[in-house]
Amino acid sequence: PGAAAFVELELDTPDAHCELEFRFANLASRPRLRLSRPRLRGTLRLHWEWIREYPYIGRVRYTFLQPPSFDAGLEPLGGVDVTQLPAVGPFIFDLVRGNLLSSCVAPSWVETDLRLKSPHQTPTP
């Protein structure tokens, strides 16, 4: 048994950040960037399966119906926000939108299984 839903997602997390490391075939160094203040907006199609034991939801899969809008700050560690530099910022955002976001837009799906959990995760009442 499973379920499906359409979800309007608007994510605005000004305190969130993550670090990205890039590996290029023609460069010995590995540039690192910090992605901060991510904003994401779009409509998701969400499918999940119910299971009898904790966590009560097994596989979850989703896809955006159209490419979501995405904005964030990108800065080299210890540097300035490169998204504000002419030509560099749009180039980086095109890479993010073209490669990362397109992998989760219909007809592609992103799937995970919530039963595959950390050994430290415990059920909450």
Sequence and secondary structure as in RCSB ss.txt:
>XXXX:A:sequence
PGAAAFVELELDTPDAHCELEFRFANLASRPRLRLSRPRLRGTLRLHWEWIREYPYIGRVRYTFLQPPSFDAGLE
PLGGVDVTQLPAVGPFIFDLVRGNLLSSCVAPSWVETDLRLKSPHQTPTP
>XXXX:A:secstr
 EEEEEEEEEEE TT EEEEE   TT SS  EEEEEEEEEEEEEEEEEEE SSTTSEEEEEEEESS  EEEEEEE
ETTS  GGGSTTHHHHHHHHIIIIIGGGGBTT  EEEETTS  TT     
